[in-house]
Amino acid sequence: MSKDYFIDKVLATTVVGSYPVVKGSGLRSFFDPLHTAVETAVADQINAGIDIISDGQVRGDMIQVFASKLPGIKGQEVIGKVQPASGSITVGETKYALTQFPKVKGIITGPTTLAHGLHIATPMYRNKEELALDLAAALVPEVKALEAAGVTLLQIDEPIFSTGMADLTVGKQAIGLITAALRIPSSMHVCGNLGNVLDEILKFNVNVFDFEFANNPANFDLLSRRDLAGRMVGYGCVDSSIEKVESVAEIKKRIEKGIEIFDPRIILLDPDCGMRMRSRDSAYWKLKNMCEAAKEIRIAL
C-alpha cells in the first residue's frame, strides 16, 4: 500500500484523539493520577474494535499539554523565543499504546492553533504568524520521536483553521515544516464548517484531511465538488458533541452517504472530534457502534 493509503482495509476506523478521563486509585495512581486513564482509553478503543487507536490524550487540554513543555512559554504567555522541549511530550503514552496494539496514531496540536491559544508577551514576535512558524520548528523533534516510536500516522490538530481567524498561507507553511520532517503519513484534523476555507485547506501537504460530517453535514456538499488529489479523508461519522449514542443503523446511513461521494478505499472513519467531554459509557458505545456499522457495510461491499 502506498504512503497515501497506509492501511490495507476498506473503511478502516480510528479516533480523532481525546477520550474521557477515568482516574484510578491506589499507590500507583498517587504517583501518576492519569496512568489508569491512559490504560482505560487504550483498552476501550481496542475492545470497541478501532483499527488505529490513540493514547487517549488524557493529560490535559490541547494547548497546555504542549505549551507547558516548550521553553519560551510560561502558562499562557510567550515570554521568549520558543524552543523544542528538553524531552518528549506525548511519546511515553504513545509507546504504552504501542505495547498494547500495533497501529497507533501520534497526535500533536498544530502550531497555528497553539499560537492562537497563547498571548505574546515578548518583542521577540510581532504576530501569531511568526510565533506559529517557531512553534512548528519546536514540534519537529516531537513528531520525529513519535515516528521513531513506531506510530502508523501522525495527526496534526488545527481547529483554528475553520474559524477564519488564522492566516492559512502561514498555516500551510507551518504544517509543511512538520510534514517535511516525516517519512510516515500525516493527517490534519480541522473541525467545524469548512465553507470559507476548504479550497485553501486542500492545498496543504498532508496525506489525510480529517473533517467532521455528522455535526456539520454542509461539509458533504463542499467536498463532493472538490478533487482530493489522491489523499484520504478522515470521515467524521459520529457526533462527539452530544452524549446520545447513535445507533448502528444511524451511523451506517452517514457512512453510506459518504460512500456516494468518496471511494470507500480512501475513507478513514472516525468521530467528528475528540470525546473528552463525553461520559466513558457514551464514548465507548459511540466507537463500538461505529466499528459495527463499518463492519456491516464492509461485508455488503
BAGU-390907 format. One record per atom (N, C-alpha, C, CB): residue in one letter; z, y, x. Coordinates in steps of 0.02 Angstrom, whole numbers, padded with zeros to 5 digits, always signed. Glycine has a CB too. Layout:
% BAGU-390907
AZYX;...
% end
This chain:
% BAGU-390907
M+00000-00059+00042;M+00000+00000+00000;M+00000+00062+00044;M+00062+00000-00048;S-00038+00114+00026;S-00044+00174+00067;S+00020+00215+00063;S-00103+00216+00045;K+00023+00267+00104;K+00081+00312+00103;K+00090+00343+00034;K+00073+00368+00156;D+00035+00357+00000;D+00039+00388-00066;D+00072+00341-00117;D-00030+00409-00090;Y+00052+00276-00115;Y+00079+00228-00162;Y+00124+00180-00123;Y+00022+00190-00200;F+00186+00200-00115;F+00230+00167-00067;F+00270+00110-00097;F+00276+00217-00037;I+00264+00100-00163;I+00299+00044-00193;I+00249+00003-00233;I+00359+00068-00239;D+00246-00060-00217;D+00195-00104-00245;D+00216-00131-00313;D+00179-00161-00197;K+00224-00086-00361;K+00245-00107-00428;K+00222-00054-00477;K+00323-00116-00431;V+00190-00075-00530;V+00168-00028-00581;V+00229-00005-00622;V+00114-00060-00628;L+00233+00061-00634;L+00289+00090-00672;L+00357+00073-00641;L+00287+00066-00744;A+00361+00081-00575;A+00425+00071-00540;A+00474+00124-00564;A+00416+00076-00463;T+00538+00108-00561;T+00590+00153-00586;T+00632+00180-00529;T+00635+00117-00636;T+00656+00242-00538;T+00700+00272-00489;T+00748+00320-00526;T+00660+00310-00433;V+00786+00358-00488;V+00831+00408-00516;V+00814+00475-00484;V+00906+00390-00505;V+00832+00529-00516;V+00823+00594-00484;V+00879+00606-00434;V+00821+00651-00537;G+00937+00579-00448;G+00991+00587-00399;G+01060+00576-00425;G+00987+00653-00369;S+01092+00629-00448;S+01164+00627-00459;S+01185+00581-00516;S+01189+00696-00473;Y+01245+00552-00507;Y+01274+00505-00554;Y+01344+00528-00570;Y+01274+00431-00526;P+01371+00511-00629;P+01441+00532-00645;P+01490+00508-00591;P+01462+00504-00713;V+01540+00549-00578;V+01590+00533-00527;V+01645+00491-00557;V+01620+00598-00497;V+01652+00430-00531;V+01705+00384-00553;V+01754+00377-00496;V+01675+00313-00575;K+01813+00408-00503;K+01862+00407-00449;K+01903+00343-00449;K+01908+00468-00453;G+01922+00320-00390;G+01962+00259-00383;G+02035+00275-00374;G+01937+00217-00325;S+02074+00223-00357;S+02145+00232-00344;S+02163+00190-00284;S+02188+00212-00407;G+02225+00195-00262;G+02247+00155-00205;G+02240+00192-00139;G+02207+00090-00201;L+02258+00158-00085;L+02261+00190-00019;L+02193+00214+00005;L+02290+00141+00031;R+02142+00173-00006;R+02075+00192+00017;R+02052+00258-00016;R+02025+00136+00002;S+02067+00264-00081;S+02048+00324-00117;S+02089+00385-00095;S+02056+00313-00192;F+02149+00372-00069;F+02190+00427-00043;F+02154+00459+00017;F+02261+00401-00022;F+02125+00417+00061;F+02091+00443+00120;F+02020+00468+00104;F+02087+00389+00173;D+01988+00437+00054;D+01921+00459+00033;D+01916+00453-00042;D+01865+00417+00069;P+01934+00506-00079;P+01937+00503-00152;P+01870+00485-00185;P+01961+00570-00179;L+01815+00495-00149;L+01750+00485-00181;L+01715+00420-00159;L+01705+00543-00166;H+01748+00380-00118;H+01717+00318-00095;H+01701+00272-00154;H+01763+00281-00045;T+01748+00266-00200;T+01737+00225-00260;T+01679+00251-00302;T+01801+00222-00303;A+01672+00318-00305;A+01618+00348-00343;A+01550+00328-00315;A+01625+00425-00343;V+01545+00326-00248;V+01482+00305-00216;V+01468+00232-00232;V+01486+00315-00139;E+01519+00189-00224;E+01511+00117-00238;E+01490+00106-00311;E+01577+00079-00223;T+01522+00142-00357;T+01507+00134-00428;T+01436+00156-00444;T+01557+00174-00470;A+01417+00214-00418;A+01349+00240-00431;A+01296+00191-00406;A+01340+00308-00397;V+01306+00166-00346;V+01257+00119-00317;V+01255+00054-00358;V+01275+00103-00243;A+01313+00026-00373;A+01315-00037-00411;A+01284-00029-00481;A+01388-00061-00418;D+01299+00027-00514;D+01272+00037-00582;D+01196+00043-00581;D+01302+00101-00613;Q+01168+00077-00531;Q+01095+00083-00527;Q+01063+00014-00516;Q+01075+00131-00469;I+01093-00025-00472;I+01066-00093-00458;I+01071-00136-00520;I+01105-00126-00399;N+01129-00135-00553;N+01139-00176-00614;N+01093-00154-00671;N+01211-00171-00636;A+01076-00090-00673;A+01031-00065-00726;A+00959-00088-00714;A+01034+00012-00729;G+00943-00106-00651;G+00876-00129-00635;G+00831-00078-00601;G+00843-00151-00698;I+00860-00024-00574;I+00821+00028-00540;I+00787+00000-00478;I+00866+00088-00522;D+00724+00019-00467;D+00686-00007-00409;D+00697+00032-00345;D+00612-00006-00426;I+00708+00098-00351;I+00725+00139-00292;I+00788+00179-00310;I+00665+00188-00271;I+00844+00160-00282;I+00908+00191-00300;I+00923+00251-00255;I+00965+00139-00296;S+00977+00286-00271;S+01003+00340-00227;S+01076+00323-00210;S+00998+00411-00262;D+01107+00367-00171;D+01178+00356-00155;D+01223+00382-00211;D+01196+00390-00089;G+01194+00412-00262;G+01231+00438-00319;G+01248+00512-00315;G+01294+00400-00325;Q+01240+00542-00257;Q+01253+00615-00248;Q+01319+00636-00282;Q+01195+00656-00276;V+01373+00603-00263;V+01437+00616-00296;V+01483+00663-00257;V+01473+00550-00307;R+01460+00687-00200;R+01504+00726-00155;R+01513+00799-00174;R+01477+00722-00087;G+01475+00824-00223;G+01485+00894-00242;G+01420+00925-00267;G+01510+00934-00183;D+01421+00990-00280;D+01362+01022-00308;D+01308+01028-00254;D+01379+01091-00337;M+01246+01034-00276;M+01188+01028-00232;M+01184+01083-00179;M+01125+01028-00273;I+01214+01141-00192;I+01213+01194-00142;I+01267+01182-00089;I+01224+01264-00176;Q+01329+01172-00111;Q+01384+01169-00064;Q+01384+01107-00019;Q+01449+01173-00101;V+01358+01051-00045;V+01356+00990-00004;V+01320+01004+00062;V+01320+00933-00043;F+01266+01043+00059;F+01228+01058+00119;F+01253+01122+00153;F+01153+01065+00103;A+01263+01175+00113;A+01282+01239+00142;A+01348+01235+00181;A+01288+01292+00087;S+01394+01193+00157;S+01460+01188+00189;S+01457+01158+00259;S+01507+01147+00146;K+01402+01125+00275;K+01396+01091+00340;K+01351+01129+00389;K+01369+01022+00330;L+01318+01182+00367;L+01270+01216+00410;L+01302+01277+00444;L+01208+01237+00370;P+01304+01279+00511;P+01329+01339+00545;P+01289+01400+00525;P+01326+01329+00623;G+01325+01456+00518;G+01293+01517+00494;G+01308+01532+00421;G+01218+01513+00505;I+01339+01482+00388;I+01357+01491+00317;I+01432+01479+00308;I+01316+01443+00271;K+01465+01522+00271;K+01536+01514+00256;K+01545+01524+00181;K+01581+01565+00297;G+01564+01471+00147;G+01569+01474+00074;G+01500+01486+00045;G+01618+01530+00052;Q+01493+01540+00007;Q+01428+01558-00023;Q+01392+01611+00019;Q+01437+01583-00095;E+01422+01631+00076;E+01396+01686+00115;E+01358+01662+00177;E+01452+01733+00136;V+01300+01691+00188;V+01264+01680+00251;V+01288+01734+00299;V+01185+01682+00241;I+01322+01713+00353;I+01355+01762+00397;I+01323+01766+00466;I+01428+01744+00404;G+01273+01723+00479;G+01239+01724+00543;G+01177+01681+00540;G+01286+01698+00600;K+01145+01670+00596;K+01084+01630+00596;K+01102+01558+00577;K+01050+01631+00666;V+01066+01531+00528;V+01079+01463+00505;V+01052+01413+00556;V+01046+01452+00435;Q+01096+01365+00572;Q+01079+01313+00622;Q+01087+01244+00591;Q+01124+01321+00685;P+01057+01192+00621;P+01068+01124+00596;P+01142+01104+00600;P+01025+01075+00636;A+01161+01058+00556;A+01230+01033+00556;A+01243+00994+00620;A+01242+00987+00494;S+01307+00992+00640;S+01325+00956+00702;S+01321+00881+00693;S+01396+00976+00723;G+01323+00858+00631;G+01316+00786+00617;G+01278+00777+00553;G+01385+00751+00612;S+01272+00715+00530;S+01234+00703+00468;S+01274+00728+00408;S+01218+00628+00461;I+01238+00743+00354;I+01269+00769+00293;I+01272+00714+00239;I+01230+00830+00267;T+01216+00680+00228;T+01212+00630+00175;T+01198+00559+00200;T+01158+00649+00124;V+01191+00552+00266;V+01168+00488+00293;V+01219+00432+00283;V+01152+00496+00368;G+01284+00448+00287;G+01336+00397+00279;G+01331+00360+00213;G+01405+00428+00285;E+01328+00397+00157;E+01323+00366+00091;E+01256+00330+00083;E+01331+00419+00036;T+01203+00360+00111;T+01137+00329+00106;T+01136+00262+00143;T+01083+00376+00135;K+01168+00260+00201;K+01172+00196+00238;K+01211+00144+00198;K+01205+00207+00308;Y+01264+00165+00164;Y+01302+00118+00122;Y+01255+00090+00068;Y+01364+00153+00090;A+01217+00135+00034;A+01171+00112-00019;A+01121+00062+00009;A+01133+00173-00049;L+01099+00073+00072;L+01050+00028+00103;L+01081-00041+00120;L+01023+00060+00166;T+01147-00044+00127;T+01178-00109+00137;T+01179-00150+00072;T+01250-00101+00164;Q+01172-00115+00016;Q+01175-00148-00049;Q+01107-00162-00080;Q+01214-00105-00096;F+01055-00125-00056;F+00990-00129-00089;F+00936-00108-00041;F+00989-00085-00153;P+00877-00140-00042;P+00826-00125+00009;P+00790-00058+00000;P+00776-00179+00011;K+00783-00035-00061;K+00744+00026-00073;K+00790+00082-00097;K+00688+00014-00124;V+00798+00132-00054;V+00842+00189-00068;V+00805+00254-00052;V+00909+00185-00027;K+00814+00304-00093;K+00784+00369-00077;K+00837+00415-00047;K+00753+00402-00141;G+00817+00451+00005;G+00860+00504+00032;G+00846+00567-00009;G+00846+00516+00108;I+00897+00607-00020;I+00889+00667-00062;I+00920+00727-00027;I+00921+00657-00132;I+00882+00782-00024;I+00909+00845+00001;I+00896+00900-00049;I+00879+00863+00071;T+00938+00951-00048;T+00924+01012-00086;T+00873+01052-00048;T+00990+01053-00099;G+00822+01075-00082;G+00767+01111-00050;G+00789+01177-00020;G+00712+01122-00098;P+00756+01200+00032;P+00776+01261+00067;P+00772+01324+00023;P+00733+01271+00127;T+00724+01328-00021;T+00718+01388-00063;T+00774+01390-00115;T+00650+01391-00098;T+00789+01332-00145;T+00845+01329-00193;T+00911+01344-00158;T+00848+01259-00227;L+00920+01318-00097;L+00979+01335-00058;L+00984+01410-00045;L+00978+01297+00008;A+00928+01439-00024;A+00928+01511-00008;A+00948+01553-00069;A+00858+01533+00016;H+00924+01533-00128;H+00939+01572-00189;H+01010+01558-00215;H+00889+01556-00243;G+01042+01507-00189;G+01111+01492-00208;G+01162+01525-00163;G+01122+01418-00210;L+01138+01562-00112;L+01182+01593-00063;L+01174+01668-00062;L+01168+01565+00007;H+01225+01702-00037;H+01223+01775-00031;H+01214+01794+00043;H+01287+01808-00061;I+01166+01836+00057;I+01154+01856+00126;I+01203+01912+00145;I+01080+01880+00136;A+01245+01898+00194;A+01296+01947+00216;A+01289+01959+00291;A+01368+01922+00199;T+01227+01963+00315;T+01213+01974+00385;T+01146+02009+00392;T+01214+01907+00426;P+01138+02054+00442;P+01073+02085+00452;P+01022+02037+00483;P+01081+02147+00497;M+01044+01976+00498;M+01000+01925+00527;M+00941+01910+00481;M+01040+01861+00542;Y+00952+01915+00415;Y+00899+01900+00367;Y+00887+01959+00321;Y+00916+01838+00325;R+00824+01978+00314;R+00807+02034+00270;R+00802+02011+00198;R+00742+02066+00293;N+00786+01947+00188;N+00774+01923+00119;N+00783+01847+00116;N+00704+01943+00095;K+00778+01822+00055;K+00787+01750+00043;K+00731+01709+00075;K+00790+01735-00033;E+00672+01739+00081;E+00615+01703+00110;E+00627+01686+00183;E+00550+01744+00102;E+00651+01735+00221;E+00667+01722+00292;E+00721+01669+00297;E+00689+01787+00327;L+00770+01674+00253;L+00825+01626+00253;L+00800+01555+00237;L+00880+01647+00202;A+00755+01550+00188;A+00729+01484+00168;A+00694+01449+00226;A+00680+01492+00109;L+00658+01486+00266;L+00622+01455+00323;L+00671+01429+00376;L+00574+01506+00355;D+00725+01467+00388;D+00776+01442+00436;D+00815+01383+00407;D+00824+01499+00455;L+00826+01384+00341;L+00860+01327+00309;L+00817+01264+00314;L+00875+01343+00234;A+00751+01272+00305;A+00706+01215+00312;A+00711+01186+00382;A+00633+01236+00297;A+00709+01229+00432;A+00714+01206+00502;A+00781+01171+00514;A+00705+01265+00551;A+00834+01198+00483;A+00901+01169+00492;A+00908+01101+00458;A+00954+01216+00464;L+00867+01088+00407;L+00870+01025+00371;L+00828+00970+00403;L+00848+01035+00299;V+00783+00988+00448;V+00739+00938+00480;V+00779+00882+00514;V+00694+00973+00531;P+00831+00896+00554;P+00869+00840+00583;P+00899+00793+00531;P+00926+00867+00627;E+00919+00820+00474;E+00947+00779+00420;E+00894+00731+00392;E+00976+00823+00364;V+00834+00757+00379;V+00783+00713+00349;V+00759+00662+00400;V+00723+00755+00324;K+00758+00681+00464;K+00740+00632+00516;K+00792+00577+00521;K+00731+00667+00584;A+00855+00595+00512;A+00909+00545+00514;A+00906+00499+00454;A+00978+00580+00517;L+00887+00526+00396;L+00879+00485+00337;L+00821+00436+00346;L+00867+00529+00274;E+00767+00461+00375;E+00710+00417+00389;E+00730+00362+00437;E+00651+00458+00418;A+00766+00380+00490;A+00788+00331+00540;A+00835+00279+00508;A+00823+00366+00599;A+00873+00300+00458;A+00919+00254+00424;A+00882+00201+00383;A+00968+00293+00378;G+00820+00218+00364;G+00779+00168+00329;G+00763+00183+00257;G+00812+00104+00332;V+00767+00248+00236;V+00751+00263+00166;V+00676+00252+00153;V+00771+00336+00149;T+00661+00236+00091;T+00592+00223+00069;T+00555+00288+00055;T+00592+00179+00006;L+00593+00338+00032;L+00565+00400+00006;L+00614+00456+00019;L+00548+00395-00071;L+00588+00516+00033;L+00631+00575+00042;L+00617+00623-00015;L+00619+00609+00111;Q+00668+00637-00056;Q+00660+00683-00112;Q+00690+00751-00095;Q+00695+00655-00176;I+00651+00804-00110;I+00673+00872-00099;I+00681+00905-00167;I+00623+00913-00053;D+00741+00928-00183;D+00755+00958-00248;D+00744+01033-00246;D+00828+00942-00271;E+00697+01057-00286;E+00682+01129-00289;E+00680+01154-00362;E+00616+01145-00253;P+00737+01152-00398;P+00736+01176-00467;P+00720+01250-00473;P+00803+01163-00498;I+00731+01288-00421;I+00718+01361-00423;I+00645+01377-00435;I+00741+01394-00358;F+00600+01330-00417;F+00528+01345-00421;F+00503+01356-00492;F+00490+01289-00390;S+00535+01327-00542;S+00511+01336-00611;S+00534+01401-00642;S+00533+01277-00654;T+00580+01436-00609;T+00610+01496-00639;T+00568+01559-00630;T+00678+01508-00610;G+00521+01558-00583;G+00482+01618-00568;G+00517+01666-00520;G+00466+01655-00631;M+00577+01648-00497;M+00616+01692-00452;M+00596+01684-00379;M+00690+01678-00460;A+00564+01627-00363;A+00552+01612-00292;A+00481+01629-00271;A+00566+01538-00278;D+00474+01647-00208;D+00408+01658-00178;D+00379+01589-00161;D+00413+01704-00113;L+00329+01568-00199;L+00303+01500-00191;L+00262+01492-00128;L+00262+01481-00251;T+00234+01546-00103;T+00196+01541-00040;T+00243+01522+00018;T+00160+01608-00024;V+00300+01558+00020;V+00350+01542+00072;V+00383+01475+00057;V+00404+01598+00077;G+00394+01460-00007;G+00422+01396-00027;G+00379+01338-00002;G+00430+01392-00103;K+00314+01347-00009;K+00266+01295+00014;K+00271+01287+00090;K+00193+01314-00006;Q+00277+01342+00125;Q+00283+01340+00199;Q+00348+01304+00219;Q+00282+01412+00228;A+00402+01318+00182;A+00467+01287+00198;A+00465+01212+00185;A+00523+01320+00156;I+00435+01192+00130;I+00429+01120+00115;I+00385+01087+00168;I+00399+01109+00045;G+00332+01121+00188;G+00287+01095+00239;G+00322+01082+00306;G+00229+01143+00250;L+00369+01125+00323;L+00408+01115+00385;L+00446+01049+00383;L+00457+01174+00396;I+00472+01032+00324;I+00511+00971+00316;I+00465+00910+00314;I+00554+00974+00252;T+00413+00912+00272;T+00371+00852+00265;T+00331+00837+00328;T+00323+00861+00206;A+00316+00889+00368;A+00280+00878+00431;A+00321+00837+00481;A+00260+00946+00462;A+00387+00838+00471;A+00432+00802+00517;A+00439+00729+00498;A+00500+00835+00519;L+00410+00709+00442;L+00421+00642+00415;L+00360+00597+00423;L+00439+00646+00342;R+00374+00532+00431;R+00320+00481+00427;R+00323+00445+00360;R+00327+00430+00486;I+00380+00447+00326;I+00387+00415+00261;I+00362+00463+00206;I+00461+00395+00247;P+00348+00438+00146;P+00325+00481+00091;P+00380+00529+00068;P+00301+00439+00032;S+00358+00585+00040;S+00405+00635+00015;S+00391+00649-00059;S+00399+00701+00056;S+00444+00668-00094;S+00440+00686-00165;S+00473+00754-00174;S+00474+00631-00210;M+00445+00795-00219;M+00477+00859-00234;M+00494+00860-00309;M+00431+00919-00215;H+00558+00869-00323;H+00580+00872-00393;H+00587+00944-00415;H+00648+00834-00402;V+00550+00962-00468;V+00554+01028-00498;V+00566+01018-00572;V+00489+01072-00485;C+00626+01036-00596;C+00639+01028-00668;C+00620+01092-00705;C+00713+01011-00680;G+00622+01089-00771;G+00605+01147-00811;G+00532+01148-00831;G+00622+01210-00773;N+00514+01203-00866;N+00445+01212-00888;N+00402+01238-00831;N+00442+01260-00949;L+00346+01206-00821;L+00303+01221-00763;L+00246+01269-00778;L+00274+01157-00735;G+00247+01296-00840;G+00191+01338-00864;G+00165+01390-00816;G+00211+01371-00925;N+00209+01427-00783;N+00188+01483-00741;N+00179+01465-00668;N+00236+01539-00747;V+00197+01404-00649;V+00198+01388-00577;V+00158+01326-00557;V+00269+01378-00556;L+00134+01288-00606;L+00106+01222-00589;L+00049+01225-00539;L+00083+01189-00652;D+00002+01271-00548;D-00056+01273-00503;D-00034+01282-00431;D-00104+01329-00523;E+00018+01323-00420;E+00043+01334-00351;E+00081+01272-00327;E+00089+01397-00349;I+00121+01243-00371;I+00161+01184-00352;I+00116+01127-00328;I+00204+01161-00412;L+00059+01118-00361;L+00015+01063-00344;L-00019+01071-00276;L-00038+01055-00397;K-00010+01129-00245;K-00037+01140-00178;K+00013+01118-00123;K-00054+01215-00168;F+00073+01099-00143;F+00124+01081-00094;F+00107+01014-00061;F+00193+01078-00127;N+00127+01008+00002;N+00112+00947+00040;N+00167+00894+00030;N+00105+00965+00114;V+00165+00861-00029;V+00211+00806-00043;V+00171+00749-00073;V+00270+00829-00091;N+00200+00689-00073;N+00165+00630-00099;N+00179+00617-00172;N+00185+00569-00059;V+00236+00644-00196;V+00256+00634-00266;V+00278+00701-00295;V+00313+00580-00273;F+00252+00718-00354;F+00277+00776-00391;F+00321+00749-00447;F+00218+00820-00420;D+00385+00767-00445;D+00433+00741-00494;D+00451+00795-00545;D+00496+00714-00458;F+00431+00784-00608;F+00440+00834-00660;F+00476+00804-00720;F+00373+00864-00681;E+00504+00849-00762;E+00535+00824-00824;E+00486+00828-00882;E+00599+00865-00840;F+00485+00775-00922;F+00441+00772-00980;F+00479+00758-01044;F+00388+00718-00969;A+00536+00724-01040;A+00574+00707-01101;A+00600+00771-01134;A+00633+00660-01084;N+00630+00815-01095;N+00658+00877-01123;N+00609+00934-01119;N+00722+00895-01085;N+00552+00923-01087;N+00500+00975-01080;N+00431+00946-01094;N+00502+01007-01009;P+00419+00926-01157;P+00355+00894-01173;P+00294+00939-01161;P+00356+00873-01245;A+00305+01005-01157;A+00249+01050-01143;A+00217+01035-01075;A+00272+01123-01145;N+00256+01004-01030;N+00229+00986-00964;N+00173+00934-00968;N+00285+00961-00919;F+00173+00894-01022;F+00119+00844-01032;F+00051+00879-01031;F+00128+00806-01098;D+00047+00928-01074;D-00016+00964-01084;D-00040+00996-01020;D-00008+01017-01137;L+00007+01026-00984;L-00010+01060-00921;L-00038+01011-00870;L+00052+01094-00892;L-00006+00953-00864;L-00027+00904-00813;L-00091+00869-00831;L+00028+00853-00802;S-00104+00862-00896;S-00163+00823-00917;S-00228+00857-00895;S-00163+00815-00994;R-00224+00922-00883;R-00285+00960-00864;R-00289+00971-00788;R-00287+01027-00900;R-00244+00941-00750;R-00243+00952-00678;R-00259+00887-00640;R-00176+00980-00655;D-00286+00896-00581;D-00300+00839-00537;D-00243+00832-00488;D-00369+00848-00500;L-00211+00774-00487;L-00155+00763-00441;L-00178+00745-00370;L-00109+00709-00468;A-00244+00739-00362;A-00274+00727-00296;A-00242+00668-00259;A-00268+00790-00253;G-00234+00613-00296;G-00208+00552-00264;G-00133+00548-00257;G-00239+00545-00198;R-00097+00600-00278;R-00025+00597-00273;R+00005+00560-00333;R+00005+00667-00267;M+00068+00538-00326;M+00103+00506-00381;M+00141+00558-00422;M+00151+00452-00355;V+00160+00539-00483;V+00200+00583-00524;V+00266+00549-00541;V+00162+00603-00589;G+00321+00583-00524;G+00387+00562-00546;G+00392+00584-00619;G+00445+00592-00501;Y+00399+00536-00663;Y+00389+00549-00735;Y+00456+00545-00772;Y+00340+00498-00765;G+00486+00604-00784;G+00550+00606-00819;G+00542+00584-00891;G+00579+00676-00817;C+00567+00524-00907;C+00557+00495-00974;C+00623+00485-01011;C+00520+00429-00969;V+00678+00508-00981;V+00744+00503-01012;V+00776+00573-01008;V+00790+00449-00977;D+00803+00596-01064;D+00832+00663-01067;D+00903+00663-01037;D+00833+00689-01140;S+00910+00691-00978;S+00975+00691-00945;S+01020+00749-00968;S+00966+00695-00869;S+00994+00792-01012;S+01033+00850-01034;S+01076+00834-01095;S+00987+00908-01051;I+01068+00774-01124;I+01108+00755-01183;I+01146+00690-01170;I+01061+00747-01245;E+01202+00682-01204;E+01243+00622-01196;E+01213+00562-01233;E+01314+00636-01222;K+01179+00576-01288;K+01150+00522-01328;K+01104+00478-01286;K+01111+00551-01388;V+01112+00413-01294;V+01070+00364-01258;V+01008+00349-01300;V+01110+00299-01241;E+00950+00364-01274;E+00888+00348-01310;E+00878+00273-01312;E+00828+00383-01277;S+00849+00250-01366;S+00836+00178-01373;S+00778+00158-01328;S+00820+00159-01447;V+00772+00092-01317;V+00715+00066-01277;V+00650+00087-01310;V+00720-00011-01270;A+00647+00083-01376;A+00586+00100-01413;A+00567+00173-01403;A+00595+00085-01488;E+00617+00217-01404;E+00606+00289-01394;E+00576+00302-01324;E+00672+00329-01402;I+00606+00271-01274;I+00584+00281-01205;I+00514+00252-01196;I+00634+00249-01155;K+00501+00195-01228;K+00435+00164-01224;K+00381+00212-01250;K+00432+00098-01264;K+00396+00246-01305;K+00348+00294-01333;K+00331+00349-01283;K+00376+00325-01399;R+00383+00374-01249;R+00371+00426-01198;R+00328+00400-01141;R+00439+00452-01171;I+00344+00339-01119;I+00306+00311-01063;I+00233+00299-01084;I+00338+00244-01039;E+00224+00274-01145;E+00156+00261-01170;E+00115+00326-01175;E+00159+00227-01239;K+00150+00380-01193;K+00115+00445-01195;K+00094+00465-01124;K+00162+00500-01225;G+00136+00450-01075;G+00119+00465-01005;G+00060+00424-00981;G+00178+00452-00961;I+00056+00361-01003;I+00001+00317-00982;I-00066+00341-01010;I+00015+00245-01004;E-00063+00378-01066;E-00125+00407-01093;E-00155+00460-01046;E-00112+00437-01163;I-00110+00491-01006;I-00132+00544-00961;I-00142+00519-00890;I-00081+00601-00961;F-00094+00480-00866;F-00094+00458-00796;F-00109+00384-00789;F-00027+00475-00763;D-00140+00366-00735;D-00147+00295-00716;D-00077+00268-00705;D-00192+00286-00652;P-00058+00212-00738;P+00011+00187-00730;P+00029+00170-00658;P+00020+00124-00772;R-00021+00160-00615;R-00007+00144-00545;R+00021+00204-00506;R-00070+00120-00511;I+00011+00265-00534;I+00037+00324-00498;I+00101+00352-00530;I-00016+00379-00495;I+00126+00317-00580;I+00186+00341-00615;I+00249+00308-00586;I+00182+00325-00691;L+00297+00351-00569;L+00363+00329-00547;L+00412+00353-00601;L+00382+00357-00474;L+00442+00307-00637;L+00484+00326-00695;L+00554+00345-00673;L+00487+00268-00745;D+00581+00399-00704;D+00650+00419-00689;D+00676+00463-00746;D+00654+00456-00622;P+00741+00478-00746;P+00766+00527-00793;P+00739+00597-00776;P+00844+00527-00793;D+00745+00644-00823;D+00721+00712-00811;D+00755+00744-00751;D+00734+00754-00873;C+00819+00732-00744;C+00858+00766-00692;C+00917+00722-00673;C+00882+00837-00717;G+00962+00749-00632;G+01023+00712-00615;G+01067+00704-00676;G+01061+00748-00559;M+01113+00655-00674;M+01155+00641-00733;M+01229+00649-00719;M+01142+00571-00756;R+01245+00691-00672;R+01314+00704-00652;R+01358+00725-00711;R+01317+00756-00598;M+01329+00762-00759;M+01368+00789-00815;M+01377+00739-00873;M+01336+00852-00841;R+01344+00683-00869;R+01350+00632-00921;R+01410+00587-00909;R+01285+00590-00925;S+01431+00551-00960;S+01483+00500-00950;S+01451+00441-00913;S+01515+00477-01018;R+01493+00401-00881;R+01465+00343-00845;R+01429+00296-00894;R+01521+00304-00809;D+01457+00287-00953;D+01428+00241-01002;D+01358+00266-01023;D+01473+00235-01063;S+01353+00330-01037;S+01289+00359-01057;S+01238+00353-01000;S+01298+00433-01077;A+01258+00372-00940;A+01212+00370-00883;A+01187+00299-00871;A+01247+00397-00819;Y+01233+00251-00872;Y+01213+00182-00859;Y+01163+00157-00911;Y+01275+00137-00859;W+01177+00169-00975;W+01133+00142-01026;W+01067+00179-01031;W+01167+00144-01094;K+01066+00242-01012;K+01002+00277-01007;K+00958+00243-00954;K+01013+00353-00989;L+00988+00227-00896;L+00950+00194-00843;L+00930+00123-00864;L+00991+00191-00778;K+00977+00087-00894;K+00964+00018-00916;K+00907+00016-00966;K+01028-00013-00947;N+00909+00060-01016;N+00857+00061-01067;N+00789+00083-01039;N+00877+00108-01125;M+00791+00129-00991;M+00729+00150-00958;M+00697+00090-00922;M+00743+00208-00908;C+00738+00052-00886;C+00712-00006-00850;C+00685-00060-00897;C+00767-00037-00805;E+00719-00069-00954;E+00696-00118-01004;E+00630-00095-01035;E+00750-00127-01059;A+00625-00030-01050;A+00563-00003-01079;A+00505-00013-01029;A+00571+00072-01096;A+00518+00001-00966;A+00466-00007-00914;A+00444-00080-00910;A+00492+00018-00846;K+00493-00125-00912;K+00479-00196-00907;K+00435-00220-00965;K+00545-00236-00906;E+00451-00197-01026;E+00412-00217-01085;E+00340-00192-01081;E+00446-00192-01149;I+00332-00130-01058;I+00264-00102-01052;I+00225-00136-00996;I+00267-00026-01039;R+00261-00151-00941;R+00229-00186-00885;R+00200-00253-00909;R+00280-00198-00827;I+00238-00289-00949;I+00215-00354-00975;I+00153-00345-01019;I+00272-00389-01015;A+00155-00292-01061;A+00098-00278-01106;A+00036-00259-01067;A+00116-00223-01155;L+00046-00224-01011;L-00012-00203-00970;L-00044-00263-00935;L+00010-00152-00918;
% end
